[in-house]
Every structure is written in structure tokens, then in C-alpha cells.
Amino acid sequence: MIRLPRLRRRGYWLLTLIAWLAFCALLGVLGAASSGTAGVALAAAQLLLLGTLTAARLRDRGRGAWLLAALLIPLAGPLWLFWEAACRRGTRGNNRYGPDPHKS
């Protein structure tokens, strides 16, 4: 099993922005040249990437990736997950998911 490292808030925002920019650029290129199948595959890859980034960010908060299940709760789940992953500071010092990325 692959162990995700802890991801600082700044890195999360930066990598998420890069992922969205790449997704939009690729969708623009593939959207004009395909019948839509490529767009669906690209969206699935984007969801997997964003889920992985959010899981790494949750690890910095000292929480497990299972909290991604909050996305299944309409409105409140995604809002809470955004607050938890994108806005709150990570755990200071080491936690059960690894060393503090601030010290690295």
C-alpha cells in the first residue's frame, strides 16, 4: 500500500490549482477533438487526483482519508470537507501519519 505524505495547506492549494488548470486545458483540447468519452475519462482522473490530494491534506490534519465519505452528505459534507482540508491549519508536530511537513 502506498503511504501518502502529509501535505501542508499551501501545497494543497497550489497542487489543486495546478490540477484544475491542467484539467481545463486538457478538456479544452480533448473536448474539441473527441465525442465525449475522453472528457469522462479525464473527469474520472481529475476526481481521483483531487481525492488523493485531499486525503494527503487530511493526514496533515491528523484525520484519515475515510472522511472523504463526507462528500456523500449533500451540501454540508462538501462544505465541511472544504473547511477541514483547505482552511484549517495542520497538526503541529508529528502525528500518526508522519513527521510535521513544516519541519522538513
Gaussian input, Z-matrix of N, CA and C with variables (Angstrom, degrees):
# hf/3-21g

backbone

0 1
 N
 C     1     B1
 C     2     B2     1     A1
 N     3     B3     2     A2     1     D1
 C     4     B4     3     A3     2     D2
 C     5     B5     4     A4     3     D3
 N     6     B6     5     A5     4     D4
 C     7     B7     6     A6     5     D5
 C     8     B8     7     A7     6     D6
 N     9     B9     8     A8     7     D7
 C    10    B10     9     A9     8     D8
 C    11    B11    10    A10     9     D9
 N    12    B12    11    A11    10    D10
 C    13    B13    12    A12    11    D11
 C    14    B14    13    A13    12    D12
 N    15    B15    14    A14    13    D13
 C    16    B16    15    A15    14    D14
 C    17    B17    16    A16    15    D15
 N    18    B18    17    A17    16    D16
 C    19    B19    18    A18    17    D17
 C    20    B20    19    A19    18    D18
 N    21    B21    20    A20    19    D19
 C    22    B22    21    A21    20    D20
 C    23    B23    22    A22    21    D21
 N    24    B24    23    A23    22    D22
 C    25    B25    24    A24    23    D23
 C    26    B26    25    A25    24    D24
 N    27    B27    26    A26    25    D25
 C    28    B28    27    A27    26    D26
 C    29    B29    28    A28    27    D27
 N    30    B30    29    A29    28    D28
 C    31    B31    30    A30    29    D29
 C    32    B32    31    A31    30    D30
 N    33    B33    32    A32    31    D31
 C    34    B34    33    A33    32    D32
 C    35    B35    34    A34    33    D33
 N    36    B36    35    A35    34    D34
 C    37    B37    36    A36    35    D35
 C    38    B38    37    A37    36    D36
 N    39    B39    38    A38    37    D37
 C    40    B40    39    A39    38    D38
 C    41    B41    40    A40    39    D39
 N    42    B42    41    A41    40    D40
 C    43    B43    42    A42    41    D41
 C    44    B44    43    A43    42    D42
 N    45    B45    44    A44    43    D43
 C    46    B46    45    A45    44    D44
 C    47    B47    46    A46    45    D45
 N    48    B48    47    A47    46    D46
 C    49    B49    48    A48    47    D47
 C    50    B50    49    A49    48    D48
 N    51    B51    50    A50    49    D49
 C    52    B52    51    A51    50    D50
 C    53    B53    52    A52    51    D51
 N    54    B54    53    A53    52    D52
 C    55    B55    54    A54    53    D53
 C    56    B56    55    A55    54    D54
 N    57    B57    56    A56    55    D55
 C    58    B58    57    A57    56    D56
 C    59    B59    58    A58    57    D57
 N    60    B60    59    A59    58    D58
 C    61    B61    60    A60    59    D59
 C    62    B62    61    A61    60    D60
 N    63    B63    62    A62    61    D61
 C    64    B64    63    A63    62    D62
 C    65    B65    64    A64    63    D63
 N    66    B66    65    A65    64    D64
 C    67    B67    66    A66    65    D65
 C    68    B68    67    A67    66    D66
 N    69    B69    68    A68    67    D67
 C    70    B70    69    A69    68    D68
 C    71    B71    70    A70    69    D69
 N    72    B72    71    A71    70    D70
 C    73    B73    72    A72    71    D71
 C    74    B74    73    A73    72    D72
 N    75    B75    74    A74    73    D73
 C    76    B76    75    A75    74    D74
 C    77    B77    76    A76    75    D75
 N    78    B78    77    A77    76    D76
 C    79    B79    78    A78    77    D77
 C    80    B80    79    A79    78    D78
 N    81    B81    80    A80    79    D79
 C    82    B82    81    A81    80    D80
 C    83    B83    82    A82    81    D81
 N    84    B84    83    A83    82    D82
 C    85    B85    84    A84    83    D83
 C    86    B86    85    A85    84    D84
 N    87    B87    86    A86    85    D85
 C    88    B88    87    A87    86    D86
 C    89    B89    88    A88    87    D87
 N    90    B90    89    A89    88    D88
 C    91    B91    90    A90    89    D89
 C    92    B92    91    A91    90    D90
 N    93    B93    92    A92    91    D91
 C    94    B94    93    A93    92    D92
 C    95    B95    94    A94    93    D93
 N    96    B96    95    A95    94    D94
 C    97    B97    96    A96    95    D95
 C    98    B98    97    A97    96    D96
 N    99    B99    98    A98    97    D97
 C   100   B100    99    A99    98    D98
 C   101   B101   100   A100    99    D99
 N   102   B102   101   A101   100   D100
 C   103   B103   102   A102   101   D101
 C   104   B104   103   A103   102   D102
 N   105   B105   104   A104   103   D103
 C   106   B106   105   A105   104   D104
 C   107   B107   106   A106   105   D105
 N   108   B108   107   A107   106   D106
 C   109   B109   108   A108   107   D107
 C   110   B110   109   A109   108   D108
 N   111   B111   110   A110   109   D109
 C   112   B112   111   A111   110   D110
 C   113   B113   112   A112   111   D111
 N   114   B114   113   A113   112   D112
 C   115   B115   114   A114   113   D113
 C   116   B116   115   A115   114   D114
 N   117   B117   116   A116   115   D115
 C   118   B118   117   A117   116   D116
 C   119   B119   118   A118   117   D117
 N   120   B120   119   A119   118   D118
 C   121   B121   120   A120   119   D119
 C   122   B122   121   A121   120   D120
 N   123   B123   122   A122   121   D121
 C   124   B124   123   A123   122   D122
 C   125   B125   124   A124   123   D123
 N   126   B126   125   A125   124   D124
 C   127   B127   126   A126   125   D125
 C   128   B128   127   A127   126   D126
 N   129   B129   128   A128   127   D127
 C   130   B130   129   A129   128   D128
 C   131   B131   130   A130   129   D129
 N   132   B132   131   A131   130   D130
 C   133   B133   132   A132   131   D131
 C   134   B134   133   A133   132   D132
 N   135   B135   134   A134   133   D133
 C   136   B136   135   A135   134   D134
 C   137   B137   136   A136   135   D135
 N   138   B138   137   A137   136   D136
 C   139   B139   138   A138   137   D137
 C   140   B140   139   A139   138   D138
 N   141   B141   140   A140   139   D139
 C   142   B142   141   A141   140   D140
 C   143   B143   142   A142   141   D141
 N   144   B144   143   A143   142   D142
 C   145   B145   144   A144   143   D143
 C   146   B146   145   A145   144   D144
 N   147   B147   146   A146   145   D145
 C   148   B148   147   A147   146   D146
 C   149   B149   148   A148   147   D147
 N   150   B150   149   A149   148   D148
 C   151   B151   150   A150   149   D149
 C   152   B152   151   A151   150   D150
 N   153   B153   152   A152   151   D151
 C   154   B154   153   A153   152   D152
 C   155   B155   154   A154   153   D153
 N   156   B156   155   A155   154   D154
 C   157   B157   156   A156   155   D155
 C   158   B158   157   A157   156   D156
 N   159   B159   158   A158   157   D157
 C   160   B160   159   A159   158   D158
 C   161   B161   160   A160   159   D159
 N   162   B162   161   A161   160   D160
 C   163   B163   162   A162   161   D161
 C   164   B164   163   A163   162   D162
 N   165   B165   164   A164   163   D163
 C   166   B166   165   A165   164   D164
 C   167   B167   166   A166   165   D165
 N   168   B168   167   A167   166   D166
 C   169   B169   168   A168   167   D167
 C   170   B170   169   A169   168   D168
 N   171   B171   170   A170   169   D169
 C   172   B172   171   A171   170   D170
 C   173   B173   172   A172   171   D171
 N   174   B174   173   A173   172   D172
 C   175   B175   174   A174   173   D173
 C   176   B176   175   A175   174   D174
 N   177   B177   176   A176   175   D175
 C   178   B178   177   A177   176   D176
 C   179   B179   178   A178   177   D177
 N   180   B180   179   A179   178   D178
 C   181   B181   180   A180   179   D179
 C   182   B182   181   A181   180   D180
 N   183   B183   182   A182   181   D181
 C   184   B184   183   A183   182   D182
 C   185   B185   184   A184   183   D183
 N   186   B186   185   A185   184   D184
 C   187   B187   186   A186   185   D185
 C   188   B188   187   A187   186   D186
 N   189   B189   188   A188   187   D187
 C   190   B190   189   A189   188   D188
 C   191   B191   190   A190   189   D189
 N   192   B192   191   A191   190   D190
 C   193   B193   192   A192   191   D191
 C   194   B194   193   A193   192   D192
 N   195   B195   194   A194   193   D193
 C   196   B196   195   A195   194   D194
 C   197   B197   196   A196   195   D195
 N   198   B198   197   A197   196   D196
 C   199   B199   198   A198   197   D197
 C   200   B200   199   A199   198   D198
 N   201   B201   200   A200   199   D199
 C   202   B202   201   A201   200   D200
 C   203   B203   202   A202   201   D201
 N   204   B204   203   A203   202   D202
 C   205   B205   204   A204   203   D203
 C   206   B206   205   A205   204   D204
 N   207   B207   206   A206   205   D205
 C   208   B208   207   A207   206   D206
 C   209   B209   208   A208   207   D207
 N   210   B210   209   A209   208   D208
 C   211   B211   210   A210   209   D209
 C   212   B212   211   A211   210   D210
 N   213   B213   212   A212   211   D211
 C   214   B214   213   A213   212   D212
 C   215   B215   214   A214   213   D213
 N   216   B216   215   A215   214   D214
 C   217   B217   216   A216   215   D215
 C   218   B218   217   A217   216   D216
 N   219   B219   218   A218   217   D217
 C   220   B220   219   A219   218   D218
 C   221   B221   220   A220   219   D219
 N   222   B222   221   A221   220   D220
 C   223   B223   222   A222   221   D221
 C   224   B224   223   A223   222   D222
 N   225   B225   224   A224   223   D223
 C   226   B226   225   A225   224   D224
 C   227   B227   226   A226   225   D225
 N   228   B228   227   A227   226   D226
 C   229   B229   228   A228   227   D227
 C   230   B230   229   A229   228   D228
 N   231   B231   230   A230   229   D229
 C   232   B232   231   A231   230   D230
 C   233   B233   232   A232   231   D231
 N   234   B234   233   A233   232   D232
 C   235   B235   234   A234   233   D233
 C   236   B236   235   A235   234   D234
 N   237   B237   236   A236   235   D235
 C   238   B238   237   A237   236   D236
 C   239   B239   238   A238   237   D237
 N   240   B240   239   A239   238   D238
 C   241   B241   240   A240   239   D239
 C   242   B242   241   A241   240   D240
 N   243   B243   242   A242   241   D241
 C   244   B244   243   A243   242   D242
 C   245   B245   244   A244   243   D243
 N   246   B246   245   A245   244   D244
 C   247   B247   246   A246   245   D245
 C   248   B248   247   A247   246   D246
 N   249   B249   248   A248   247   D247
 C   250   B250   249   A249   248   D248
 C   251   B251   250   A250   249   D249
 N   252   B252   251   A251   250   D250
 C   253   B253   252   A252   251   D251
 C   254   B254   253   A253   252   D252
 N   255   B255   254   A254   253   D253
 C   256   B256   255   A255   254   D254
 C   257   B257   256   A256   255   D255
 N   258   B258   257   A257   256   D256
 C   259   B259   258   A258   257   D257
 C   260   B260   259   A259   258   D258
 N   261   B261   260   A260   259   D259
 C   262   B262   261   A261   260   D260
 C   263   B263   262   A262   261   D261
 N   264   B264   263   A263   262   D262
 C   265   B265   264   A264   263   D263
 C   266   B266   265   A265   264   D264
 N   267   B267   266   A266   265   D265
 C   268   B268   267   A267   266   D266
 C   269   B269   268   A268   267   D267
 N   270   B270   269   A269   268   D268
 C   271   B271   270   A270   269   D269
 C   272   B272   271   A271   270   D270
 N   273   B273   272   A272   271   D271
 C   274   B274   273   A273   272   D272
 C   275   B275   274   A274   273   D273
 N   276   B276   275   A275   274   D274
 C   277   B277   276   A276   275   D275
 C   278   B278   277   A277   276   D276
 N   279   B279   278   A278   277   D277
 C   280   B280   279   A279   278   D278
 C   281   B281   280   A280   279   D279
 N   282   B282   281   A281   280   D280
 C   283   B283   282   A282   281   D281
 C   284   B284   283   A283   282   D282
 N   285   B285   284   A284   283   D283
 C   286   B286   285   A285   284   D284
 C   287   B287   286   A286   285   D285
 N   288   B288   287   A287   286   D286
 C   289   B289   288   A288   287   D287
 C   290   B290   289   A289   288   D288
 N   291   B291   290   A290   289   D289
 C   292   B292   291   A291   290   D290
 C   293   B293   292   A292   291   D291
 N   294   B294   293   A293   292   D292
 C   295   B295   294   A294   293   D293
 C   296   B296   295   A295   294   D294
 N   297   B297   296   A296   295   D295
 C   298   B298   297   A297   296   D296
 C   299   B299   298   A298   297   D297
 N   300   B300   299   A299   298   D298
 C   301   B301   300   A300   299   D299
 C   302   B302   301   A301   300   D300
 N   303   B303   302   A302   301   D301
 C   304   B304   303   A303   302   D302
 C   305   B305   304   A304   303   D303
 N   306   B306   305   A305   304   D304
 C   307   B307   306   A306   305   D305
 C   308   B308   307   A307   306   D306
 N   309   B309   308   A308   307   D307
 C   310   B310   309   A309   308   D308
 C   311   B311   310   A310   309   D309

   B1=1.4365
   B2=1.5317
   B3=1.3044
   B4=1.4550
   B5=1.5279
   B6=1.3225
   B7=1.4593
   B8=1.5151
   B9=1.3098
   B10=1.4511
   B11=1.5188
   B12=1.3168
   B13=1.4641
   B14=1.5339
   B15=1.2998
   B16=1.4590
   B17=1.5289
   B18=1.3064
   B19=1.4646
   B20=1.5240
   B21=1.3326
   B22=1.4615
   B23=1.5225
   B24=1.3125
   B25=1.4642
   B26=1.5278
   B27=1.3179
   B28=1.4686
   B29=1.5224
   B30=1.3164
   B31=1.4626
   B32=1.5142
   B33=1.3347
   B34=1.4660
   B35=1.5233
   B36=1.3291
   B37=1.4609
   B38=1.5193
   B39=1.3218
   B40=1.4610
   B41=1.5237
   B42=1.3131
   B43=1.4646
   B44=1.5220
   B45=1.3318
   B46=1.4617
   B47=1.5185
   B48=1.3154
   B49=1.4690
   B50=1.5222
   B51=1.3163
   B52=1.4704
   B53=1.5269
   B54=1.3347
   B55=1.4672
   B56=1.5256
   B57=1.3271
   B58=1.4592
   B59=1.5254
   B60=1.3239
   B61=1.4672
   B62=1.5302
   B63=1.3302
   B64=1.4691
   B65=1.5231
   B66=1.3372
   B67=1.4618
   B68=1.5282
   B69=1.3212
   B70=1.4645
   B71=1.5224
   B72=1.3346
   B73=1.4598
   B74=1.5283
   B75=1.3237
   B76=1.4698
   B77=1.5264
   B78=1.3082
   B79=1.4646
   B80=1.5184
   B81=1.3194
   B82=1.4637
   B83=1.5165
   B84=1.3176
   B85=1.4644
   B86=1.5312
   B87=1.3317
   B88=1.4638
   B89=1.5221
   B90=1.3136
   B91=1.4500
   B92=1.5157
   B93=1.3151
   B94=1.4533
   B95=1.5175
   B96=1.3249
   B97=1.4671
   B98=1.5220
   B99=1.3347
   B100=1.4598
   B101=1.5239
   B102=1.3178
   B103=1.4618
   B104=1.5212
   B105=1.3045
   B106=1.4556
   B107=1.5095
   B108=1.3092
   B109=1.4625
   B110=1.5161
   B111=1.3156
   B112=1.4633
   B113=1.5237
   B114=1.3225
   B115=1.4605
   B116=1.5195
   B117=1.3170
   B118=1.4692
   B119=1.5233
   B120=1.3173
   B121=1.4653
   B122=1.5252
   B123=1.3233
   B124=1.4574
   B125=1.5299
   B126=1.3266
   B127=1.4667
   B128=1.5258
   B129=1.3224
   B130=1.4614
   B131=1.5325
   B132=1.3219
   B133=1.4660
   B134=1.5279
   B135=1.3260
   B136=1.4647
   B137=1.5247
   B138=1.3227
   B139=1.4648
   B140=1.5240
   B141=1.3208
   B142=1.4613
   B143=1.5292
   B144=1.3275
   B145=1.4616
   B146=1.5229
   B147=1.3330
   B148=1.4644
   B149=1.5249
   B150=1.3215
   B151=1.4625
   B152=1.5200
   B153=1.3274
   B154=1.4608
   B155=1.5301
   B156=1.3319
   B157=1.4647
   B158=1.5278
   B159=1.3235
   B160=1.4617
   B161=1.5283
   B162=1.3168
   B163=1.4669
   B164=1.5274
   B165=1.3284
   B166=1.4681
   B167=1.5245
   B168=1.3208
   B169=1.4607
   B170=1.5301
   B171=1.3244
   B172=1.4658
   B173=1.5243
   B174=1.3175
   B175=1.4673
   B176=1.5276
   B177=1.3337
   B178=1.4601
   B179=1.5291
   B180=1.3071
   B181=1.4635
   B182=1.5284
   B183=1.3543
   B184=1.4569
   B185=1.5215
   B186=1.3155
   B187=1.4588
   B188=1.5171
   B189=1.3012
   B190=1.4544
   B191=1.5221
   B192=1.3223
   B193=1.4632
   B194=1.5242
   B195=1.3102
   B196=1.4609
   B197=1.5214
   B198=1.3379
   B199=1.4646
   B200=1.5268
   B201=1.3350
   B202=1.4631
   B203=1.5269
   B204=1.3121
   B205=1.4644
   B206=1.5272
   B207=1.3181
   B208=1.4682
   B209=1.5276
   B210=1.3219
   B211=1.4636
   B212=1.5210
   B213=1.3117
   B214=1.4650
   B215=1.5281
   B216=1.3252
   B217=1.4651
   B218=1.5342
   B219=1.2982
   B220=1.4686
   B221=1.5260
   B222=1.2921
   B223=1.4525
   B224=1.5277
   B225=1.3234
   B226=1.4675
   B227=1.5256
   B228=1.3244
   B229=1.4586
   B230=1.5191
   B231=1.3396
   B232=1.4641
   B233=1.5260
   B234=1.3384
   B235=1.4726
   B236=1.5232
   B237=1.3387
   B238=1.4588
   B239=1.5302
   B240=1.3324
   B241=1.4595
   B242=1.5273
   B243=1.3353
   B244=1.4645
   B245=1.5219
   B246=1.3240
   B247=1.4647
   B248=1.5266
   B249=1.3094
   B250=1.4628
   B251=1.5292
   B252=1.3261
   B253=1.4580
   B254=1.5255
   B255=1.3137
   B256=1.4616
   B257=1.5226
   B258=1.3167
   B259=1.4618
   B260=1.5256
   B261=1.3146
   B262=1.4570
   B263=1.5190
   B264=1.3094
   B265=1.4609
   B266=1.5283
   B267=1.3272
   B268=1.4576
   B269=1.5175
   B270=1.3173
   B271=1.4534
   B272=1.5242
   B273=1.3110
   B274=1.4718
   B275=1.5195
   B276=1.3078
   B277=1.4557
   B278=1.5187
   B279=1.3012
   B280=1.4629
   B281=1.5225
   B282=1.3323
   B283=1.4618
   B284=1.5225
   B285=1.2995
   B286=1.4639
   B287=1.5223
   B288=1.3172
   B289=1.4662
   B290=1.5245
   B291=1.3066
   B292=1.4587
   B293=1.5208
   B294=1.3277
   B295=1.4629
   B296=1.5304
   B297=1.2904
   B298=1.4678
   B299=1.5305
   B300=1.3592
   B301=1.4650
   B302=1.5180
   B303=1.3382
   B304=1.4668
   B305=1.5114
   B306=1.3218
   B307=1.4678
   B308=1.5204
   B309=1.3411
   B310=1.4763
   B311=1.5023
   A1=109.12
   A2=116.00
   A3=121.60
   A4=108.90
   A5=116.18
   A6=121.46
   A7=108.96
   A8=116.91
   A9=120.63
   A10=109.57
   A11=117.73
   A12=119.20
   A13=109.45
   A14=115.66
   A15=120.09
   A16=108.28
   A17=116.60
   A18=121.68
   A19=108.99
   A20=115.59
   A21=120.72
   A22=110.68
   A23=115.67
   A24=121.72
   A25=111.88
   A26=117.17
   A27=120.88
   A28=110.97
   A29=116.65
   A30=120.55
   A31=112.03
   A32=116.36
   A33=120.82
   A34=110.62
   A35=116.71
   A36=120.27
   A37=111.24
   A38=117.30
   A39=121.20
   A40=111.58
   A41=117.83
   A42=121.10
   A43=112.25
   A44=116.94
   A45=119.74
   A46=110.73
   A47=117.21
   A48=120.89
   A49=111.06
   A50=116.89
   A51=120.81
   A52=110.63
   A53=116.60
   A54=120.57
   A55=110.94
   A56=117.47
   A57=120.22
   A58=111.69
   A59=117.80
   A60=120.23
   A61=110.85
   A62=116.42
   A63=120.21
   A64=110.65
   A65=116.80
   A66=120.93
   A67=110.75
   A68=117.04
   A69=120.60
   A70=111.64
   A71=117.06
   A72=120.23
   A73=111.28
   A74=116.65
   A75=119.93
   A76=111.79
   A77=116.73
   A78=120.23
   A79=110.69
   A80=116.67
   A81=120.84
   A82=112.07
   A83=116.34
   A84=121.08
   A85=110.63
   A86=116.37
   A87=120.13
   A88=112.78
   A89=117.10
   A90=120.71
   A91=112.62
   A92=116.83
   A93=120.69
   A94=111.86
   A95=117.10
   A96=120.45
   A97=114.38
   A98=118.58
   A99=118.62
   A100=110.90
   A101=114.37
   A102=120.33
   A103=112.52
   A104=119.01
   A105=122.34
   A106=113.80
   A107=118.46
   A108=121.45
   A109=110.77
   A110=116.07
   A111=119.88
   A112=110.68
   A113=116.56
   A114=120.33
   A115=112.22
   A116=116.58
   A117=120.64
   A118=110.26
   A119=117.43
   A120=121.36
   A121=110.61
   A122=116.29
   A123=120.65
   A124=110.83
   A125=117.44
   A126=120.96
   A127=110.92
   A128=117.20
   A129=120.45
   A130=110.51
   A131=116.71
   A132=120.49
   A133=110.64
   A134=117.44
   A135=121.84
   A136=110.57
   A137=117.37
   A138=120.55
   A139=111.68
   A140=116.53
   A141=120.72
   A142=110.74
   A143=116.74
   A144=120.78
   A145=111.41
   A146=117.16
   A147=119.92
   A148=111.93
   A149=117.07
   A150=120.44
   A151=111.55
   A152=116.43
   A153=121.10
   A154=110.93
   A155=116.99
   A156=120.64
   A157=111.17
   A158=116.54
   A159=120.27
   A160=110.83
   A161=117.22
   A162=120.41
   A163=110.52
   A164=116.88
   A165=120.19
   A166=110.49
   A167=116.67
   A168=120.47
   A169=111.19
   A170=116.52
   A171=120.05
   A172=111.13
   A173=117.24
   A174=120.82
   A175=110.46
   A176=117.54
   A177=119.87
   A178=110.31
   A179=116.91
   A180=121.54
   A181=111.71
   A182=116.79
   A183=120.67
   A184=112.63
   A185=116.76
   A186=121.95
   A187=109.75
   A188=117.16
   A189=121.67
   A190=112.58
   A191=114.63
   A192=121.19
   A193=111.96
   A194=118.22
   A195=121.09
   A196=111.32
   A197=117.42
   A198=120.12
   A199=112.63
   A200=116.57
   A201=119.30
   A202=110.61
   A203=117.20
   A204=121.34
   A205=111.44
   A206=117.84
   A207=121.43
   A208=111.12
   A209=116.66
   A210=120.27
   A211=111.98
   A212=117.32
   A213=121.28
   A214=112.78
   A215=117.56
   A216=121.95
   A217=107.12
   A218=118.07
   A219=120.26
   A220=112.77
   A221=116.10
   A222=128.08
   A223=114.72
   A224=118.19
   A225=120.86
   A226=111.62
   A227=118.55
   A228=121.87
   A229=112.94
   A230=118.60
   A231=119.23
   A232=113.54
   A233=117.57
   A234=119.60
   A235=111.25
   A236=116.88
   A237=120.12
   A238=110.64
   A239=116.26
   A240=119.80
   A241=111.03
   A242=117.10
   A243=120.42
   A244=110.22
   A245=116.69
   A246=120.69
   A247=110.69
   A248=115.75
   A249=121.48
   A250=111.92
   A251=117.97
   A252=121.39
   A253=113.27
   A254=117.49
   A255=119.53
   A256=114.49
   A257=117.70
   A258=119.35
   A259=115.09
   A260=117.85
   A261=120.41
   A262=112.43
   A263=114.99
   A264=122.10
   A265=110.51
   A266=115.97
   A267=121.36
   A268=112.04
   A269=115.57
   A270=121.72
   A271=109.22
   A272=117.03
   A273=120.26
   A274=108.91
   A275=115.52
   A276=119.94
   A277=111.93
   A278=115.02
   A279=120.57
   A280=109.99
   A281=114.96
   A282=119.88
   A283=107.38
   A284=118.15
   A285=120.19
   A286=113.09
   A287=117.48
   A288=121.09
   A289=113.17
   A290=117.91
   A291=119.74
   A292=113.14
   A293=114.93
   A294=120.19
   A295=111.52
   A296=114.74
   A297=122.14
   A298=109.15
   A299=119.15
   A300=119.99
   A301=112.77
   A302=118.84
   A303=121.39
   A304=111.19
   A305=116.55
   A306=121.52
   A307=112.03
   A308=117.31
   A309=120.43
   A310=111.13
   D1=142.09
   D2=179.56
   D3=-85.70
   D4=129.98
   D5=176.58
   D6=-94.06
   D7=119.97
   D8=177.00
   D9=-77.05
   D10=137.50
   D11=175.41
   D12=-76.56
   D13=165.39
   D14=173.89
   D15=-72.17
   D16=144.47
   D17=-176.57
   D18=-123.54
   D19=123.05
   D20=178.89
   D21=-67.41
   D22=159.67
   D23=-178.21
   D24=-59.38
   D25=-43.97
   D26=-179.81
   D27=-62.37
   D28=-43.97
   D29=178.06
   D30=-64.37
   D31=-36.88
   D32=177.89
   D33=-62.19
   D34=-48.11
   D35=179.18
   D36=-62.08
   D37=-43.55
   D38=-178.24
   D39=-65.58
   D40=-48.48
   D41=-179.75
   D42=-66.53
   D43=-34.86
   D44=176.68
   D45=-67.35
   D46=-41.21
   D47=177.00
   D48=-62.18
   D49=-44.93
   D50=178.54
   D51=-62.14
   D52=-41.56
   D53=179.49
   D54=-62.48
   D55=-42.78
   D56=179.97
   D57=-68.81
   D58=-39.68
   D59=178.18
   D60=-64.25
   D61=-43.16
   D62=178.16
   D63=-64.77
   D64=-40.43
   D65=178.82
   D66=-61.31
   D67=-46.89
   D68=-179.63
   D69=-64.37
   D70=-41.23
   D71=178.82
   D72=-64.78
   D73=-46.65
   D74=179.46
   D75=-65.96
   D76=-38.30
   D77=178.53
   D78=-65.12
   D79=-37.24
   D80=176.67
   D81=-64.27
   D82=-42.01
   D83=179.55
   D84=-71.89
   D85=-48.11
   D86=-177.39
   D87=-74.87
   D88=-30.20
   D89=-178.23
   D90=-63.23
   D91=-36.38
   D92=179.92
   D93=-76.85
   D94=-23.76
   D95=-173.88
   D96=-105.52
   D97=-1.93
   D98=-174.87
   D99=-128.32
   D100=172.61
   D101=-179.93
   D102=-91.52
   D103=4.43
   D104=178.94
   D105=115.30
   D106=-21.26
   D107=-179.82
   D108=-63.34
   D109=-40.43
   D110=179.27
   D111=-64.61
   D112=-36.03
   D113=178.41
   D114=-64.80
   D115=-39.21
   D116=178.17
   D117=-66.50
   D118=-43.27
   D119=178.20
   D120=-64.12
   D121=-39.76
   D122=179.00
   D123=-66.27
   D124=-39.98
   D125=178.02
   D126=-64.86
   D127=-39.10
   D128=177.75
   D129=-64.24
   D130=-42.13
   D131=177.48
   D132=-64.02
   D133=-38.72
   D134=178.81
   D135=-64.13
   D136=-43.50
   D137=178.10
   D138=-62.31
   D139=-40.29
   D140=177.98
   D141=-64.33
   D142=-43.91
   D143=179.25
   D144=-63.71
   D145=-47.18
   D146=-179.93
   D147=-65.64
   D148=-35.20
   D149=175.62
   D150=-64.19
   D151=-40.44
   D152=178.81
   D153=-65.60
   D154=-43.81
   D155=178.20
   D156=-63.11
   D157=-42.07
   D158=-179.87
   D159=-67.64
   D160=-37.31
   D161=176.78
   D162=-62.66
   D163=-42.25
   D164=178.10
   D165=-64.52
   D166=-37.85
   D167=178.41
   D168=-67.64
   D169=-40.30
   D170=177.29
   D171=-62.47
   D172=-33.58
   D173=176.91
   D174=-63.20
   D175=-36.84
   D176=177.70
   D177=-66.66
   D178=-27.43
   D179=177.26
   D180=-82.41
   D181=-3.66
   D182=179.88
   D183=83.08
   D184=20.73
   D185=-177.81
   D186=-119.67
   D187=156.83
   D188=-178.60
   D189=-86.37
   D190=162.62
   D191=-179.53
   D192=-69.34
   D193=-15.23
   D194=179.10
   D195=-61.53
   D196=-18.43
   D197=178.82
   D198=-69.25
   D199=-9.31
   D200=173.51
   D201=-62.49
   D202=-19.08
   D203=176.82
   D204=-63.42
   D205=-16.49
   D206=176.71
   D207=-60.81
   D208=-21.62
   D209=178.07
   D210=-63.04
   D211=-18.97
   D212=179.92
   D213=-77.88
   D214=-13.30
   D215=178.98
   D216=-89.13
   D217=116.45
   D218=-176.64
   D219=-56.73
   D220=135.71
   D221=176.68
   D222=60.60
   D223=-60.20
   D224=-176.59
   D225=-65.57
   D226=-38.69
   D227=-178.45
   D228=-62.52
   D229=-54.77
   D230=177.98
   D231=-62.03
   D232=-37.23
   D233=178.35
   D234=-65.31
   D235=-43.34
   D236=178.77
   D237=-64.58
   D238=-42.38
   D239=-179.26
   D240=-64.77
   D241=-38.57
   D242=175.43
   D243=-60.77
   D244=-46.65
   D245=179.87
   D246=-61.08
   D247=-45.25
   D248=-176.68
   D249=-66.61
   D250=-44.77
   D251=-173.59
   D252=-88.33
   D253=-39.66
   D254=-170.83
   D255=-97.00
   D256=-21.79
   D257=-172.05
   D258=-111.49
   D259=-30.91
   D260=-174.12
   D261=-87.93
   D262=149.09
   D263=179.32
   D264=-70.48
   D265=148.83
   D266=177.73
   D267=-72.62
   D268=168.59
   D269=178.09
   D270=-66.05
   D271=132.74
   D272=176.92
   D273=-77.09
   D274=138.15
   D275=179.42
   D276=78.26
   D277=-173.68
   D278=-179.59
   D279=-71.38
   D280=148.69
   D281=170.01
   D282=-133.82
   D283=-174.58
   D284=-174.47
   D285=-67.81
   D286=-9.23
   D287=179.94
   D288=-99.77
   D289=-1.14
   D290=175.22
   D291=139.13
   D292=-175.14
   D293=-178.74
   D294=-72.50
   D295=160.85
   D296=179.15
   D297=-66.80
   D298=122.89
   D299=179.40
   D300=-69.34
   D301=-16.65
   D302=176.44
   D303=-67.52
   D304=-28.70
   D305=-177.27
   D306=-86.52
   D307=-13.19
   D308=-176.17
   D309=-78.30

